[in-house]
Amino acid sequence: MINEQDLESATGTRIETTFSVQALDLAGNDRGHSILSFLDDARFIGDAAANPSLSVLLVSPDLAEATGNALRDGVSVIVVDDPRWHFYSLHNAIAERNPSDSAPTIVSPDARVHPSAHVAPFGVRIEADAVIEANATILASARIGVGAVIRAGAVIGTSGFEHKRTSRGVLSVVHDGETRIGTRAEVGSLTVVGRGFERRHTIVGADSRLDCNVMIAHGSQLGERVFVAAGAVLAGSTEIGDDVWIGPGATLIDRVTVGAGARIGIGSVVFRPVDAGAQVLGNPARATTR
């Protein structure tokens, strides 16, 4: 549980409100249990108001009245000078206090790990029949499934590009989640799969295939049998359904969703959700006929 004493300790700010929540998350995310979040942009007041999991909200002084009027009864509003800084400072403090990658690494005796590969001594699990090729790097948080293949030079579990501009300077956010490579999935040479957050792990689903030089950013979650061709970039927290094809050099912005069986054409830039079974192409990507 997370309470006002944790927030005080992490930020040095005196907190008059007593609270206890189960997790931190963004204001619009329904975790199914109580969360603390922050708000410094009026555009997201509606998301916060509609979230039944929200219990505590850090808000800036200029949004305090409007936010308080919009929220359901029972949500505690705490006014602080920089909600973003307070939220991510608390996140970092909790992540460093409760590291998720402290357990010794476990490598199945049936896995094949090349002598030149680097496997972190803590926080890794490599299952039976997995193959780790030359010069691959497997960092803390990685979970490599049965029969998965990590090709030469790939990096699994690196911290992602998550830095916040705040009134107190740039704050880099600690990545505290897992990087899960599913059963029989394959990660191509020089591909990078970023580490997720406790609130949203990075997942590459079973039987998926990532080509060479692909970037899968933190918190992206790919379903089963997803094929991603060379040079594609999936920004943070993208959601990809089963059996999706993503063409060479395609770029998907953060938090975009792609429905099952969709096809993203070569070089496409995807800004908006893609329906299941759709085929899109271009910049910005638009629907095409098969």
C-alpha positions in Angstrom: 0.0 0.0 0.0 1.0 3.6 -0.7 0.2 6.4 1.7 0.7 10.1 2.5 4.0 9.3 4.4 5.4 7.7 1.2 4.5 10.9 -0.7 6.0 13.1 2.0 9.2 11.1 2.1 9.7 11.1 -1.7 9.0 14.8 -2.2 9.6 16.6 1.0 6.1 18.2 0.7 3.9 18.2 3.8 0.7 16.3 3.0 -2.3 17.1 5.2 -4.6 14.5 3.6 -4.5 10.9 5.0 -4.8 8.2 2.3 -3.9 4.7 1.4 -3.9 3.3 -2.2 -2.8 0.2 -3.9 -0.9 1.6 -6.9 0.1 4.6 -9.0 -1.2 5.0 -12.5 -2.3 7.6 -15.1 -5.6 9.4 -14.4 -7.5 7.6 -17.1 -6.4 4.0 -16.4 -8.8 1.8 -14.5 -6.7 -0.7 -12.6 -9.6 -2.4 -10.8 -8.2 -1.2 -7.5 -7.4 2.1 -5.8 -4.8 4.3 -7.5 -3.1 7.7 -7.0 -2.6 9.8 -10.1 -1.9 13.4 -11.1 -3.4 16.0 -13.3 -1.7 19.1 -14.8 -3.7 19.4 -18.0 -7.4 20.3 -18.1 -7.9 18.1 -21.2 -7.8 15.0 -19.0 -10.3 16.1 -16.3 -13.0 14.0 -18.0 -10.8 10.9 -18.0 -10.1 11.3 -14.3 -13.8 11.9 -13.5 -14.8 8.7 -15.3 -12.2 6.4 -13.7 -13.7 4.3 -10.8 -10.2 3.3 -9.6 -9.1 6.8 -8.9 -8.8 7.5 -5.1 -6.2 10.3 -4.8 -5.4 12.9 -7.4 -2.5 15.4 -7.3 -3.5 18.6 -9.1 -2.0 22.0 -9.8 -3.5 25.1 -8.1 -5.0 26.4 -11.3 -7.0 23.2 -11.9 -8.0 22.5 -8.3 -11.5 24.0 -8.4 -12.5 22.6 -11.8 -11.1 19.2 -11.0 -12.7 19.0 -7.6 -16.1 19.9 -9.0 -15.8 17.2 -11.7 -14.7 14.2 -9.6 -17.0 11.7 -8.0 -17.5 11.8 -4.2 -14.7 10.1 -2.3 -11.8 11.1 -4.4 -9.2 13.0 -2.4 -7.7 16.0 -4.2 -4.3 17.1 -3.1 -3.0 20.5 -4.4 0.7 20.7 -5.1 2.8 23.1 -7.1 4.0 20.5 -9.7 1.8 17.4 -9.8 3.9 15.7 -12.5 7.1 16.1 -10.4 5.4 14.8 -7.3 3.9 11.8 -9.0 7.0 10.6 -10.7 9.2 11.3 -7.7 6.9 9.1 -5.7 7.0 6.5 -8.5 10.8 6.5 -8.5 11.1 6.2 -4.7 8.7 3.2 -4.6 10.5 1.5 -7.5 13.9 1.9 -5.9 12.5 0.8 -2.5 10.9 -2.3 -3.9 13.1 -3.5 -6.8 11.4 -6.1 -9.0 14.7 -7.4 -10.4 16.6 -8.4 -7.2 16.0 -12.1 -7.5 19.0 -14.2 -8.9 18.8 -15.0 -12.6 17.4 -18.4 -13.5 18.5 -20.0 -16.8 17.0 -23.4 -17.8 19.7 -26.0 -18.3 17.9 -26.7 -21.6 18.4 -23.2 -22.9 21.2 -22.4 -25.3 23.1 -19.2 -24.4 26.0 -18.1 -26.5 29.2 -17.5 -24.5 29.4 -13.9 -25.8 25.8 -13.0 -24.8 25.4 -10.9 -21.7 22.7 -12.1 -19.2 22.2 -9.9 -16.2 23.0 -11.8 -12.9 19.7 -10.7 -11.3 16.1 -10.4 -12.5 16.2 -12.6 -15.6 14.4 -15.8 -16.3 15.2 -17.9 -19.4 13.0 -20.9 -20.0 13.7 -24.3 -21.6 14.8 -24.5 -25.3 15.2 -20.7 -25.6 18.1 -19.6 -27.8 20.2 -16.5 -27.0 22.6 -15.8 -29.8 26.0 -14.1 -29.9 26.3 -10.6 -28.4 22.7 -10.4 -27.4 22.0 -8.5 -24.2 19.4 -9.8 -21.7 18.9 -7.2 -18.9 17.1 -7.4 -15.6 13.3 -7.7 -15.9 13.5 -10.0 -19.0 11.4 -13.1 -19.1 12.3 -15.3 -22.1 9.7 -17.9 -22.8 10.0 -21.6 -23.8 11.6 -22.0 -27.2 12.0 -18.2 -27.8 14.9 -17.0 -30.0 16.9 -13.9 -29.4 19.1 -13.2 -32.4 22.6 -11.8 -32.4 23.0 -8.3 -30.9 19.4 -7.8 -29.8 18.8 -6.0 -26.5 15.9 -7.1 -24.2 14.8 -5.1 -21.2 16.6 -1.8 -21.6 15.1 1.2 -19.8 13.0 3.3 -22.2 12.9 6.9 -23.2 10.8 8.3 -20.3 11.9 11.7 -19.1 9.7 14.4 -17.7 10.2 18.2 -17.9 9.2 19.6 -14.5 9.6 22.9 -12.6 12.5 21.3 -10.8 14.3 20.2 -14.0 14.3 17.0 -16.0 13.2 13.9 -14.1 14.1 10.5 -15.5 11.5 7.8 -14.7 12.6 4.5 -13.2 11.4 1.5 -15.2 10.2 -1.1 -12.7 8.2 -3.6 -14.9 9.0 -6.7 -16.9 9.9 -7.5 -20.5 8.1 -10.6 -21.5 9.1 -12.5 -24.7 6.5 -15.2 -25.3 6.7 -18.9 -26.1 8.4 -19.5 -29.5 8.6 -15.8 -30.2 11.7 -14.6 -32.2 13.5 -11.3 -31.8 15.7 -10.3 -34.7 19.3 -9.0 -34.7 19.9 -5.5 -33.3 16.3 -5.2 -32.3 15.5 -3.5 -29.0 12.6 -4.4 -26.7 12.3 -1.8 -23.8 11.5 -2.6 -20.3 8.0 -1.9 -19.1 6.5 -0.4 -15.9 4.9 -2.2 -13.0 1.6 -0.7 -14.2 2.2 -1.9 -17.8 4.7 -4.6 -18.7 6.2 -4.9 -22.2 4.9 -8.0 -23.9 5.8 -9.8 -27.1 3.2 -12.5 -27.5 3.7 -16.2 -28.4 4.9 -17.1 -31.9 5.4 -13.4 -32.8 8.3 -12.5 -35.1 10.3 -9.3 -34.8 12.7 -8.6 -37.7 16.1 -6.9 -37.5 16.4 -3.3 -36.3 12.9 -3.1 -34.8 12.2 -0.8 -31.8 9.5 -2.0 -29.3 9.2 0.7 -26.7 8.3 0.4 -23.0 4.8 -0.8 -22.2 4.0 -1.9 -25.7 2.0 -5.1 -25.7 1.9 -7.4 -28.8 -0.5 -10.3 -29.1 0.2 -13.7 -30.6 1.6 -14.3 -34.1 2.4 -10.6 -34.6 4.9 -10.0 -37.4 7.0 -6.8 -37.4 9.3 -6.1 -40.3 12.7 -4.4 -40.3 13.0 -0.9 -39.2 9.6 -0.5 -37.7 9.1 1.6 -34.5 6.4 1.0 -31.9 6.3 3.8 -29.5 5.4 3.4 -25.8 2.2 1.6 -24.7 1.0 0.6 -28.2 -1.5 -2.2 -28.1 -1.3 -4.7 -31.0 -3.8 -7.5 -31.5 -3.2 -11.1 -32.6 -2.1 -11.8 -36.2 -1.1 -8.2 -37.1 1.4 -7.5 -39.8 3.5 -4.3 -39.5 5.5 -3.5 -42.6 9.1 -2.3 -42.9 9.8 1.2 -41.6 6.3 1.7 -40.2 6.0 4.0 -37.1 3.2 3.7 -34.6 2.8 6.6 -32.1 2.5 6.0 -28.3 -0.8 4.5 -27.0 -2.2 3.7 -30.5 -4.2 0.5 -30.8 -4.2 -2.0 -33.7 -7.0 -4.6 -33.9 -6.5 -8.3 -34.6 -5.5 -9.3 -38.2 -4.8 -5.7 -39.4 -2.0 -4.9 -41.8 0.2 -1.8 -41.6 1.8 -1.0 -44.9 5.5 -0.2 -45.5 6.6 3.2 -44.1 3.2 4.0 -42.7 2.8 6.5 -39.8 -0.1 5.4 -37.6 -1.6 8.2 -35.4 -5.1 6.7 -34.9 -6.6 3.4 -33.9 -6.7 0.7 -36.6 -9.7 -1.5 -36.7 -9.4 -5.3 -36.7 -8.8 -6.7 -40.1 -8.2 -3.3 -41.6 -5.3 -2.5 -44.0 -3.7 1.0 -43.7 -1.0 2.7 -45.7 0.6 6.2 -45.9 1.6 9.2 -43.7 -0.8 9.6 -42.0 -1.9 6.0 -42.4 -5.3 5.7 -44.1 -7.5 2.6 -44.9 -6.9 0.9 -48.2 -8.7 -2.0 -50.0 -7.0 -5.3 -49.9 
